[in-house]
Amino acid sequence: MAAHVTSQVLSVERTAYVQRFLRLTRISALRSLKVRYRGSALGVLWSFGNPVMMTVVYTTLFGTAFARYYDGSVTRYLLSVFVALVIVTFFMSTTSEALITVVANGTILNKIAVPPAVFPVSSVAANLYQQLLTTFPVVLVVAIVVVHDPLRVMLVPVVLLGLALLTTGFALVLSAMYVFFRDLSYLWGIVGFIFWLTSPMFYPAEVVPDRIRFWFNINPLAQQISAIREVTLAHGSIRFGLIGISLASGVLAFAIGVWLFRATRRDFMDLI
């Protein structure tokens, strides 16, 4: 009987903790969005303008040269670049922003009992909210218009879920490690640039030399790009392996991020 009561109490406490965590995350995410776009005329629409403008630039420079890899269609090249840029810009901008969040909110953590994970998770939530209003619906429309395959269209949210989990996992790892290594912001800039170059966004994966293909294969963003192109632009049999790998990598990154953050957070207060 006592064990049953204890179990119920723990269940209630966990539920209350989760509810409080979600409420604080929502508040922090809204604050972040308000500060970010204070005085801006376009607001969250800037998150749509960035990949659109870059898509135009890449298509102007490379569209004709690489069109032969896309059935000779510059339009298909343009769409391929756009969906890839949505993936990469969301990941890079979110993780770069989340990296400093625990340290930047050290004053709040020292005064109020707030779970430290609220801050990197709220960065992901704020950027995810932006994309849900701007680029992600466009990606879904691209799938509907191009593939004419209901199953592929229904798999688009699955791929985007994998991206969200991957981004959250990296955000948790980076924000925790930044507490201990303040040079991480510079290092992540270099790593992010490598991720950018080794993600086949504006060039087809077929042009990558075999001797460096390994580095492309271990790039988690390249996996996400392959999966999103499979469900938005491909025809024929669905390569479920690509989708499974993108989702599995997201789940793995999320699990590692949660574990590492929980393992290190007890030492945060001594360093921030």
N, C-alpha and C positions, 0 to 999 in steps of 0.2 A: 504493500500500500504506500509506504513512504517513498519507495523507488518510483512508483507511478506519479505521485505528487511532484517529486523532484523533476521528473521528465517533463511534466506539464509546465512547471515554472520555467525550466530552461527553454522550452518551446516558445513560451510567451515572451521571454527576454530576447530570444533570437529574432522573433517577429518584430518586436519593438525596435531592436537595433537596425534591422533592415529598413523599416519604415523611416526611421530617423536619418539613416544614411541616404536614402533616396530623396528625402525632403531637403537635406542639406546640399546634396548634389544639384538638385534643381535650382535652388537659390543661388548657389555659386555659379552655375552655368549661365543663368539669366544675368547675374551681375557682370560676368565676363563679356557677354554679348553687348550689354548696354555701354560698358566702358569702351569696348572695341570700336563701336560704330557711333559713338557720341559725336554729333555734328556732321555725320556723313549723310549725303543725300540718297545714296543707293543702298546703304546698309548691307544686309546679308547678300544682296545681289552681286556684291564684289566676288563672292566665292564662286559664282557662275561665270563672271566676266573673265577671271584669270584663265581657266582652261579653254574658254572660247577663243580668247586672244592668242594664246599660245598655239592652239590648233590651227588658227589662220596663218600664223607665222610659219609653222612647220610645213603646212600644206603648200604654202607659197614657195618655200625653199626646196622641199623634197618630194612634193606630191607627184610631179611628172616622172621623176627618176625612179620612184619606188612603186608606181602604179601597177607595173607588170606583176608584182607579187600579190596584187589585190584584184585579179581578173581584169587588169587594164583599166580599172576604174579609179579615178581620183576621188570620187565621192566616197567609195568604200575605204580608201586610205584615210580620208578626213575623219570618217566615223571611227575607224580603228584608233587613230591618234586621240580623238576626243575621249573615248571610254577609258583608254589607258591613262590619260592625263587626270581624269577624275580620280582614278585609283591612287596615283602617285602623289598628286597635290594634297589630297585628303590625308594620306598617311604622313607625309613629310611635314606639312603645316601643323598637324595635330600633335605629333610627337615632339616637334621642336618647341611648341608652346607648353606642352605638359612637362617637359624636362625640368623646368625651374620652379614648378608650382609649389612643391613642398617647402623649399627654402624661401621662396617669395612670400609665403603665408606663415612664416615662422612666428611672427608677432601674434597672429591669431591663435596658433597652436599653443603658444606659451600662456595665453590668457583664458582660452575657452577649451573645453573638452570636446574637440572635433576630431573624428577619425581622419588621419592624414591622407588616406586614400581618396577622400572626397575631392581633393583638389586636382590630381591628375585625371580622375574619372570625370569630373565636371568639365575639364578641357575637352575630353573626347565627346561628352554629351553636347557641349555647345557647338562644336564643329559638325557633329553628326546632325544636329538640328538644322544647321545651315544647309547641309547637303540634301537633307530630306525636303527642304523647301525649294531647292534650286537644281542641282545637277543630277541627283539620283532619279527623280521622276523623268528627266530627259533620257537617261540611260534606259529606263523601262520603256519609254516611247520608241526609242531606237530599236529595241528588241521586238516590239510589237509590229513595227513597220517593216523591218528588214527580214526577219526569220519566218514570220507567219507560222510559228510553232508554239502552241499554247504551253507545252511542257517546258520549252526553253524559257519562255516568258516567266513562268512560275518559279524557275530556278534562279532568276535574277536576284530576288531578295535573299536567297540562300548564299549566293556568292558575296553579296554585300554584307551579310551577317559575318561571314568569314573575315572580310576586311575589317569590320568593326572590332571583332575579337582580337585580330592580329594587332591592330592599332592600340587597343586598350592594354594588351600585354606589354607591348613596347613602352607605352606611356608609363606604366607602373614600374617597369625595370629602370627606365631612364631617370624618372623622378626620384626613385630610391637611391640609385647610384650617385646622383648629383649631390646628394647630401654629403657624401663621403669624398667625392672627387669633383671639385669645381671646374677642373679643366675639361670635363666631359662635354660641355657645351661646344667647345672648339673641336673636340674629337668627333662629336656627332655630326658637326657640319661637314667634316671630311667623309665620314661614313655615308652620310646622306647623299653627298655628291656621287660617291661610288654607286650607291643604290640607283641614283638617277641615271647614270651612264649605262649601267648594266641592266636596266629595265627597257625592253624593246618597245618603246613608245613611238618614236618618230621614225624608226627603222624596223624592218621585218626581222624576226628571229633567224630567218634563213641565211642572212648575210653574216652572221656571227661566225668567226673562224672556229674550227673544232678545238684548237689548242686552248682557247679561253672559254669554251662553252660551259665548262664546269662551274665557273664563277657566276654565270647566268643561271644555271640550274639551282644553285643554292640561294639565290636572291629571292626572298619571300614575296617581293613585289612582282617579280616576273611571273610567279605562279598565280598571283591574283589577276594579273593582266591576261594571262592565257585563259583563265576561267571566265572572266567577264567577256572576253571576245568570243568564247565558245557559246555563251548563252545569248549574246546580242547580235552577232554577225555571221556565225557559222551556219551551214546547211548540212543535211544528211544525218547520219547517226550521231547521237549525242555522245561525246567522250566524257562519260561520268567520272573517269579517273581524274581528269583535270579539276573538276568541281570538288571531288572528294579530297584531293590534295590541298586545294585552297582552303577548304573548311577545316581540315585536320590541322593544317599549319596554324590557323587562327586559334583553334581550341588549345593547341600545344603552347603557343605564345601566351595566351591568356592564363593558362594554368601556371606556367613558369613565372609570369608577372605577379600573380596573386601570392604564390609561394615565397618569392624573393622579397616582396614588399612586406609580408607578414614576418618574415625571418629577420628583417633589418629594422623595422619601425621602432623597436624598443630603444634603439640607440639614437634616434633622430633628435630628441630633445637636448642631447648634450652637444649637438653640432650646429643647430640652427638658431 
